[in-house]
Structures are given as structure tokens and as C-alpha cells.
């Protein structure tokens, strides 16, 4: 699916800006359907929908 070794969650209600230098390595890629779901969750969390 995403290439992650563990089940992971996206919590759209907890949004923070994080500089890319904080990340140490590439973990995986979300499939298009999960990206769409993440976008929808973010729109809802930000009251854009």
C-alpha cells in the first residue's frame, strides 16, 4: 500500500507546520485514493468544505 512498515494514521484535526529538515528519511508513498481522502479530511478540518 504505502510502503510503511506499520499501520499509520493521519490526524487532520492536529495540523502543524514542520520544516522538511526535521524528517530523516523517506518512508513511503500514499496511493492516490488515500491522498484524496487526506485532502478531504484536511478540507473538513480547516472548514473549507
Beta strands, then each sheet from edge to edge (+ up, - down):
end
